[in-house]
Amino acid sequence: MSVLVTGVAGFIGSHVAGALLARGEAVVGVDNFSDYYDPVLKFARLKPLREDKGFHFLEADVADRTAMLDLARQYGDLDRIVHLAAQPGVRHSMVDPYIYVQTNVMGHLVMLELARGLATQKEGGLKHFVYASSSSVYGGNAKLPFAVSDPVDRPVSLYAATKRADELMTETYGHLYGLRATGLRYFTVYGPWGRPDMSPWIFAKAIHEGRTLHLNHQGRIRRDFSYIDDIVAGTLAVLDRPPAAAGHRVYNLGAARSEDIGRVVALFEKALGRTAQVELRPGEPGDMPETAADIEGTTRDFGWTPKVTVEQGIPLFVDWFKTYNRL
Ligand SMILES: NC(=O)c1ccc[n+]([C@@H]2O[C@H](COP(=O)([O-])OP(=O)(O)OC[C@H]3O[C@@H](n4cnc5c(N)ncnc54)[C@H](O)[C@@H]3O)[C@@H](O)[C@H]2O)c1
Protein backbone atom coordinates (compact mmCIF):
# COMPACT_ATOMS: atom_id res chain seq x y z
CA MET A 1 0.00 0.00 0.00
CA SER A 2 1.28 3.49 -0.70
CA VAL A 3 0.48 7.12 0.05
CA LEU A 4 0.22 9.80 -2.63
CA VAL A 5 1.74 13.09 -1.45
CA THR A 6 1.17 16.06 -3.77
CA GLY A 7 3.33 19.16 -3.45
CA VAL A 8 6.06 16.77 -2.31
CA ALA A 9 8.89 19.19 -3.23
CA GLY A 10 7.22 21.86 -1.12
CA PHE A 11 7.97 22.83 2.46
CA ILE A 12 5.30 20.79 4.24
CA GLY A 13 5.06 18.05 1.60
CA SER A 14 8.76 17.17 1.71
CA HIS A 15 8.65 16.86 5.52
CA VAL A 16 5.45 14.78 5.45
CA ALA A 17 6.90 12.46 2.79
CA GLY A 18 10.14 12.13 4.80
CA ALA A 19 8.18 11.16 7.92
CA LEU A 20 6.09 8.59 6.01
CA LEU A 21 9.23 7.02 4.49
CA ALA A 22 10.90 7.00 7.91
CA ARG A 23 8.12 4.81 9.26
CA GLY A 24 8.50 2.40 6.33
CA GLU A 25 5.65 3.53 4.08
CA ALA A 26 5.87 3.65 0.30
CA VAL A 27 5.30 7.18 -1.04
CA VAL A 28 4.36 8.37 -4.51
CA GLY A 29 5.22 12.07 -4.73
CA VAL A 30 3.91 14.59 -7.26
CA ASP A 31 5.11 18.13 -7.87
CA ASN A 32 5.37 20.45 -10.88
CA PHE A 33 8.25 22.58 -9.45
CA SER A 34 6.19 25.74 -9.84
CA ASP A 35 8.40 28.84 -10.12
CA TYR A 36 6.49 30.90 -7.52
CA TYR A 37 9.76 30.73 -5.59
CA ASP A 38 13.18 29.37 -6.58
CA PRO A 39 12.75 25.72 -7.65
CA VAL A 40 16.37 25.07 -6.60
CA LEU A 41 15.06 24.88 -3.01
CA LYS A 42 12.46 22.35 -4.18
CA PHE A 43 15.06 20.15 -5.90
CA ALA A 44 17.17 20.25 -2.73
CA ARG A 45 14.21 19.17 -0.56
CA LEU A 46 13.56 16.27 -2.89
CA LYS A 47 17.15 14.98 -2.97
CA PRO A 48 17.09 12.98 0.30
CA LEU A 49 13.64 11.60 -0.52
CA ARG A 50 14.83 10.28 -3.88
CA GLU A 51 17.51 8.25 -2.08
CA ASP A 52 14.83 6.16 -0.36
CA LYS A 53 13.78 3.01 -2.24
CA GLY A 54 10.20 3.49 -1.10
CA PHE A 55 9.90 6.82 -2.91
CA HIS A 56 8.59 7.30 -6.44
CA PHE A 57 8.42 10.73 -7.98
CA LEU A 58 6.33 12.06 -10.82
CA GLU A 59 6.80 15.58 -12.16
CA ALA A 60 3.25 16.58 -13.04
CA ASP A 61 0.61 19.25 -12.59
CA VAL A 62 -2.22 18.26 -10.25
CA ALA A 63 -4.63 20.11 -12.51
CA ASP A 64 -3.65 17.84 -15.42
CA ARG A 65 -6.48 15.32 -15.48
CA THR A 66 -4.84 12.88 -17.83
CA ALA A 67 -1.60 12.74 -15.85
CA MET A 68 -3.39 12.35 -12.52
CA LEU A 69 -5.84 9.68 -13.63
CA ASP A 70 -2.97 7.80 -15.32
CA LEU A 71 -1.18 7.88 -12.01
CA ALA A 72 -4.01 5.90 -10.42
CA ARG A 73 -3.47 3.20 -13.06
CA GLN A 74 0.29 3.29 -12.73
CA TYR A 75 0.31 2.99 -8.94
CA GLY A 76 -2.55 0.60 -8.27
CA ASP A 77 -1.79 0.27 -4.56
CA LEU A 78 -2.50 3.89 -3.52
CA ASP A 79 -4.78 3.79 -0.50
CA ARG A 80 -4.27 7.24 1.04
CA ILE A 81 -3.77 10.75 -0.37
CA VAL A 82 -2.17 13.77 1.29
CA HIS A 83 -2.92 16.60 -1.10
CA LEU A 84 -0.66 19.58 -0.33
CA ALA A 85 0.14 20.95 -3.81
CA ALA A 86 -1.14 24.50 -4.11
CA GLN A 87 -0.36 27.99 -5.21
CA PRO A 88 0.22 29.52 -1.76
CA GLY A 89 0.65 33.14 -0.65
CA VAL A 90 -2.00 35.73 0.13
CA ARG A 91 -0.39 38.71 -1.60
CA HIS A 92 0.47 36.99 -4.85
CA SER A 93 -3.22 36.16 -5.32
CA MET A 94 -3.71 39.86 -6.12
CA VAL A 95 -0.97 39.65 -8.77
CA ASP A 96 -1.90 36.44 -10.58
CA PRO A 97 -5.42 35.38 -9.59
CA TYR A 98 -5.77 32.83 -12.40
CA ILE A 99 -3.04 30.51 -11.15
CA TYR A 100 -4.86 30.26 -7.78
CA VAL A 101 -8.06 29.03 -9.37
CA GLN A 102 -6.17 26.79 -11.80
CA THR A 103 -4.04 25.07 -9.12
CA ASN A 104 -6.11 25.35 -5.97
CA VAL A 105 -9.60 24.90 -7.40
CA MET A 106 -9.15 22.92 -10.64
CA GLY A 107 -6.20 21.01 -9.17
CA HIS A 108 -8.25 20.18 -6.09
CA LEU A 109 -11.17 18.99 -8.22
CA VAL A 110 -8.87 16.70 -10.20
CA MET A 111 -7.55 15.26 -6.93
CA LEU A 112 -11.10 14.71 -5.72
CA GLU A 113 -11.90 12.89 -8.97
CA LEU A 114 -8.78 10.76 -8.54
CA ALA A 115 -9.85 10.01 -4.96
CA ARG A 116 -13.39 9.22 -6.10
CA GLY A 117 -12.09 6.82 -8.72
CA LEU A 118 -9.89 5.04 -6.18
CA ALA A 119 -12.67 4.96 -3.58
CA THR A 120 -15.28 3.49 -5.86
CA GLN A 121 -13.28 1.29 -8.24
CA LYS A 122 -10.58 -0.24 -6.17
CA GLU A 123 -10.96 -3.25 -3.95
CA GLY A 124 -10.51 -2.04 -0.38
CA GLY A 125 -11.06 1.50 -1.63
CA LEU A 126 -9.27 4.67 -0.70
CA LYS A 127 -8.89 4.85 3.07
CA HIS A 128 -8.43 8.59 3.50
CA PHE A 129 -8.14 11.83 1.51
CA VAL A 130 -6.33 14.48 3.58
CA TYR A 131 -5.73 17.94 2.15
CA ALA A 132 -4.35 21.34 3.16
CA SER A 133 -6.74 24.15 3.86
CA SER A 134 -5.57 27.29 5.64
CA SER A 135 -6.16 29.59 8.61
CA SER A 136 -6.78 32.27 5.98
CA VAL A 137 -10.35 30.97 5.57
CA TYR A 138 -11.17 32.74 8.88
CA GLY A 139 -10.66 36.02 7.01
CA GLY A 140 -12.08 39.03 8.77
CA ASN A 141 -13.30 37.09 11.83
CA ALA A 142 -12.96 39.21 14.95
CA LYS A 143 -13.46 36.36 17.43
CA LEU A 144 -10.26 34.71 18.61
CA PRO A 145 -9.03 32.03 18.77
CA PHE A 146 -10.40 30.78 15.44
CA ALA A 147 -12.54 27.68 15.96
CA VAL A 148 -13.64 25.26 13.26
CA SER A 149 -17.26 26.03 14.17
CA ASP A 150 -16.76 29.77 13.40
CA PRO A 151 -18.30 31.23 10.23
CA VAL A 152 -15.87 31.21 7.29
CA ASP A 153 -17.86 32.99 4.61
CA ARG A 154 -15.85 36.24 4.53
CA PRO A 155 -12.45 35.47 2.98
CA VAL A 156 -10.27 38.58 2.60
CA SER A 157 -8.02 37.20 -0.16
CA LEU A 158 -8.54 35.14 -3.29
CA TYR A 159 -6.10 32.58 -1.87
CA ALA A 160 -8.45 32.14 1.13
CA ALA A 161 -11.46 31.90 -1.18
CA THR A 162 -9.82 29.06 -3.14
CA LYS A 163 -9.03 27.18 0.08
CA ARG A 164 -12.62 27.59 1.27
CA ALA A 165 -13.82 26.40 -2.15
CA ASP A 166 -11.69 23.26 -1.62
CA GLU A 167 -13.45 22.61 1.68
CA LEU A 168 -16.88 23.00 0.10
CA MET A 169 -16.06 20.79 -2.89
CA THR A 170 -14.69 18.11 -0.56
CA GLU A 171 -17.85 18.27 1.54
CA THR A 172 -19.86 17.52 -1.60
CA TYR A 173 -17.63 14.61 -2.62
CA GLY A 174 -17.88 13.11 0.88
CA HIS A 175 -21.64 13.34 0.65
CA LEU A 176 -22.07 12.12 -2.93
CA TYR A 177 -19.32 9.58 -3.45
CA GLY A 178 -18.54 8.11 -0.07
CA LEU A 179 -15.11 9.68 0.31
CA ARG A 180 -13.53 9.75 3.75
CA ALA A 181 -11.86 13.14 3.78
CA THR A 182 -10.23 15.54 6.21
CA GLY A 183 -9.19 19.16 5.62
CA LEU A 184 -6.42 20.68 7.73
CA ARG A 185 -6.39 24.41 8.36
CA TYR A 186 -2.67 25.05 8.84
CA PHE A 187 -1.54 28.17 10.74
CA THR A 188 1.74 29.89 9.64
CA VAL A 189 4.07 26.90 9.49
CA TYR A 190 7.81 27.54 9.85
CA GLY A 191 11.03 25.59 10.31
CA PRO A 192 13.95 24.13 8.32
CA TRP A 193 13.34 24.00 4.55
CA GLY A 194 10.70 26.73 4.94
CA ARG A 195 9.38 29.05 2.26
CA PRO A 196 11.26 32.20 1.12
CA ASP A 197 8.00 34.15 0.75
CA MET A 198 7.01 33.71 4.40
CA SER A 199 7.80 35.98 7.34
CA PRO A 200 10.40 33.77 9.14
CA TRP A 201 12.61 33.67 6.01
CA ILE A 202 11.99 37.37 5.23
CA PHE A 203 12.83 38.36 8.83
CA ALA A 204 16.00 36.25 8.96
CA LYS A 205 17.23 37.53 5.59
CA ALA A 206 16.56 41.22 6.35
CA ILE A 207 18.13 41.07 9.83
CA HIS A 208 21.18 39.17 8.55
CA GLU A 209 21.70 41.63 5.68
CA GLY A 210 21.03 44.72 7.85
CA ARG A 211 18.13 45.75 5.62
CA THR A 212 14.91 47.38 6.82
CA LEU A 213 12.23 45.03 8.04
CA HIS A 214 8.69 46.26 7.34
CA LEU A 215 5.99 45.38 9.84
CA ASN A 216 2.42 45.92 8.68
CA HIS A 217 -0.47 47.09 10.88
CA GLN A 218 2.05 49.41 12.61
CA GLY A 219 3.57 46.29 14.17
CA ARG A 220 0.32 45.35 15.90
CA ILE A 221 0.32 41.81 14.50
CA ARG A 222 -0.09 38.52 16.30
CA ARG A 223 0.49 35.19 14.59
CA ASP A 224 0.07 31.57 15.51
CA PHE A 225 3.47 30.22 14.41
CA SER A 226 3.47 26.43 14.07
CA TYR A 227 6.72 24.48 13.99
CA ILE A 228 7.03 22.04 11.10
CA ASP A 229 7.69 18.93 13.26
CA ASP A 230 4.44 19.52 15.14
CA ILE A 231 2.57 20.02 11.87
CA VAL A 232 3.98 16.81 10.39
CA ALA A 233 3.06 14.87 13.55
CA GLY A 234 -0.46 16.35 13.42
CA THR A 235 -0.87 15.57 9.72
CA LEU A 236 0.16 11.94 10.21
CA ALA A 237 -2.01 11.56 13.34
CA VAL A 238 -5.00 12.72 11.27
CA LEU A 239 -4.05 10.59 8.24
CA ASP A 240 -3.95 7.51 10.48
CA ARG A 241 -7.48 8.10 11.74
CA PRO A 242 -9.93 8.47 8.88
CA PRO A 243 -13.56 9.27 9.66
CA ALA A 244 -15.41 6.12 10.79
CA ALA A 245 -17.94 6.56 7.98
CA ALA A 246 -17.94 8.35 4.63
CA GLY A 247 -17.87 12.09 5.00
CA HIS A 248 -15.75 15.20 5.40
CA ARG A 249 -14.39 16.98 8.47
CA VAL A 250 -12.10 19.93 9.08
CA TYR A 251 -9.52 20.55 11.84
CA ASN A 252 -7.19 23.36 12.85
CA LEU A 253 -3.48 22.55 13.06
CA GLY A 254 -1.68 25.38 14.80
CA ALA A 255 0.48 26.06 17.84
CA ALA A 256 -2.50 27.52 19.72
CA ARG A 257 -0.25 30.36 20.93
CA SER A 258 -0.65 33.74 19.29
CA GLU A 259 2.73 35.48 19.32
CA ASP A 260 3.30 39.22 19.28
CA ILE A 261 5.32 39.98 16.14
CA GLY A 262 7.71 42.28 18.07
CA ARG A 263 8.64 39.39 20.35
CA VAL A 264 9.16 37.14 17.34
CA VAL A 265 11.50 39.71 15.76
CA ALA A 266 13.41 39.86 19.06
CA LEU A 267 13.88 36.07 18.96
CA PHE A 268 15.27 36.37 15.41
CA GLU A 269 17.66 39.13 16.56
CA LYS A 270 18.88 36.90 19.38
CA ALA A 271 19.31 33.84 17.13
CA LEU A 272 21.17 35.87 14.47
CA GLY A 273 23.14 38.01 16.93
CA ARG A 274 22.15 41.17 15.03
CA THR A 275 19.72 44.06 15.56
CA ALA A 276 16.71 44.51 13.28
CA GLN A 277 16.05 47.84 11.51
CA VAL A 278 12.27 47.96 11.80
CA GLU A 279 9.91 50.25 9.93
CA LEU A 280 6.22 50.23 10.85
CA ARG A 281 3.58 50.72 8.18
CA PRO A 282 -0.19 50.29 7.69
CA GLY A 283 -1.85 46.96 6.88
CA GLU A 284 -2.04 45.69 3.31
CA PRO A 285 -5.22 44.40 1.67
CA GLY A 286 -5.63 40.67 2.32
CA ASP A 287 -3.56 40.76 5.54
CA MET A 288 -4.98 39.37 8.75
CA PRO A 289 -3.70 41.32 11.79
CA GLU A 290 -4.08 38.34 14.12
CA THR A 291 -4.38 34.57 13.87
CA ALA A 292 -4.82 32.11 16.72
CA ALA A 293 -5.85 28.46 16.49
CA ASP A 294 -8.41 26.75 18.67
CA ILE A 295 -7.14 23.17 18.56
CA GLU A 296 -9.48 21.62 21.13
CA GLY A 297 -11.10 19.32 18.53
CA THR A 298 -7.76 18.23 17.08
CA THR A 299 -6.40 17.36 20.53
CA ARG A 300 -9.62 15.59 21.54
CA ASP A 301 -9.90 13.45 18.38
CA PHE A 302 -6.24 12.67 17.69
CA GLY A 303 -4.45 13.19 21.01
CA TRP A 304 -2.23 15.69 19.17
CA THR A 305 -0.69 18.69 20.91
CA PRO A 306 1.98 21.03 19.55
CA LYS A 307 5.23 20.84 21.49
CA VAL A 308 7.74 23.28 19.99
CA THR A 309 7.63 26.88 21.26
CA VAL A 310 8.92 29.83 19.21
CA GLU A 311 11.78 30.12 21.70
CA GLN A 312 12.88 26.63 20.61
CA GLY A 313 11.77 26.70 16.97
CA ILE A 314 13.19 30.03 15.78
CA PRO A 315 16.83 29.16 16.63
CA LEU A 316 16.35 25.80 14.88
CA PHE A 317 15.07 27.58 11.78
CA VAL A 318 17.88 30.15 11.90
CA ASP A 319 20.53 27.40 12.17
CA TRP A 320 19.14 25.74 9.05
CA PHE A 321 18.73 29.10 7.26
CA LYS A 322 22.40 29.94 7.83
CA THR A 323 23.61 26.53 6.70
CA TYR A 324 21.40 26.42 3.59
CA ASN A 325 22.36 29.95 2.53
CA ARG A 326 26.04 29.41 3.48
CA LEU A 327 26.05 32.42 5.84
N1 LIG B 1 3.20 26.93 5.02
C1 LIG B 1 2.13 27.43 5.64
O1 LIG B 1 2.25 28.20 6.61
C2 LIG B 1 0.74 27.09 5.17
C3 LIG B 1 -0.35 27.63 5.88
C4 LIG B 1 -1.63 27.32 5.47
C5 LIG B 1 -1.84 26.44 4.42
N2 LIG B 1 -0.77 25.92 3.75
C6 LIG B 1 -1.04 25.00 2.64
O2 LIG B 1 -0.25 23.84 2.82
C7 LIG B 1 0.15 23.30 1.57
C8 LIG B 1 1.65 23.19 1.49
O3 LIG B 1 2.21 24.50 1.66
P1 LIG B 1 3.76 24.77 1.65
O4 LIG B 1 4.02 25.84 2.64
O5 LIG B 1 4.49 23.48 1.75
O6 LIG B 1 3.92 25.41 0.20
P2 LIG B 1 5.02 25.12 -0.93
O7 LIG B 1 4.80 26.14 -1.99
O8 LIG B 1 6.37 25.03 -0.33
O9 LIG B 1 4.59 23.70 -1.46
C9 LIG B 1 3.62 23.51 -2.45
C10 LIG B 1 4.22 22.64 -3.54
O10 LIG B 1 3.20 22.43 -4.53
C11 LIG B 1 3.82 22.49 -5.80
N3 LIG B 1 2.82 22.87 -6.78
C12 LIG B 1 2.30 24.10 -7.02
N4 LIG B 1 1.42 24.05 -8.02
C13 LIG B 1 1.37 22.75 -8.42
C14 LIG B 1 0.65 22.05 -9.42
N5 LIG B 1 -0.23 22.69 -10.20
N6 LIG B 1 0.86 20.72 -9.58
C15 LIG B 1 1.75 20.06 -8.79
N7 LIG B 1 2.46 20.67 -7.82
C16 LIG B 1 2.27 21.99 -7.64
C17 LIG B 1 4.91 23.53 -5.68
O11 LIG B 1 5.91 23.36 -6.67
C18 LIG B 1 5.41 23.29 -4.26
O12 LIG B 1 6.52 22.44 -4.25
C19 LIG B 1 -0.45 24.24 0.52
O13 LIG B 1 -1.70 23.71 0.12
C20 LIG B 1 -0.65 25.54 1.27
O14 LIG B 1 -1.67 26.31 0.69
C21 LIG B 1 0.51 26.22 4.11
The ligand as a Gaussian input file, in Angstrom:
#p B3LYP/6-31G(d) Opt

LIG

0 1
 N        3.201000      26.929000       5.022000
 C        2.128000      27.431000       5.635000
 O        2.246000      28.201000       6.609000
 C        0.736000      27.087000       5.171000
 C       -0.345000      27.630000       5.881000
 C       -1.630000      27.323000       5.475000
 C       -1.836000      26.440000       4.424000
 N       -0.773000      25.919000       3.749000
 C       -1.039000      25.003000       2.638000
 O       -0.251000      23.837000       2.825000
 C        0.149000      23.304000       1.569000
 C        1.652000      23.191000       1.486000
 O        2.207000      24.495000       1.661000
 P        3.759000      24.766000       1.651000
 O        4.019000      25.836000       2.640000
 O        4.488000      23.477000       1.751000
 O        3.922000      25.406000       0.202000
 P        5.021000      25.124000      -0.926000
 O        4.796000      26.143000      -1.987000
 O        6.367000      25.034000      -0.335000
 O        4.594000      23.697000      -1.457000
 C        3.617000      23.506000      -2.448000
 C        4.222000      22.636000      -3.544000
 O        3.204000      22.435000      -4.531000
 C        3.818000      22.490000      -5.796000
 N        2.816000      22.868000      -6.783000
 C        2.299000      24.098000      -7.018000
 N        1.420000      24.050000      -8.021000
 C        1.366000      22.747000      -8.417000
 C        0.652000      22.048000      -9.417000
 N       -0.227000      22.694000     -10.198000
 N        0.862000      20.723000      -9.581000
 C        1.750000      20.059000      -8.793000
 N        2.462000      20.670000      -7.825000
 C        2.271000      21.990000      -7.640000
 C        4.914000      23.529000      -5.681000
 O        5.914000      23.362000      -6.667000
 C        5.412000      23.291000      -4.256000
 O        6.525000      22.436000      -4.246000
 C       -0.452000      24.237000       0.517000
 O       -1.696000      23.707000       0.119000
 C       -0.655000      25.539000       1.274000
 O       -1.675000      26.309000       0.694000
 C        0.511000      26.216000       4.109000

